[in-house]
Amino acid sequence: MKEYIIRPHHGMCLAFFSGKGYSEEFVKNMTEIKSQLAKNPLVCITGEADMLCAFCPNNKDGICTSEEKVREYDRQVLEKCGLSVGDVLPFLDFEKLVQENILLCGKRKEICGNCEWNELCG
């Protein structure tokens, strides 16, 4: 089974993804990856651009133009979920950690409330 590379903060993005995004290609990629992740493959936590970043206009040669901001999102997700870059776990376990440690206890906005997509994450 294929291993997926995921930035920590994308655990929050995936939870709220509703078919909206930067472009048609971005939305298609996000939809396909979300569908594959629902099958519970292994995910490797990374601190760099991942598969979801592939069609993001902020991805410039593998570096996010908002790198400082998203690195802080990642740091906080890692801290709150007790994870580290390089950890490998089933996606549904990662999703559960994000749900229980961030989303269900109302911490999402303090982590990424300044994101341009914040209004989509109700």
Disulfide bonds with the S-S distance in Angstrom:
none
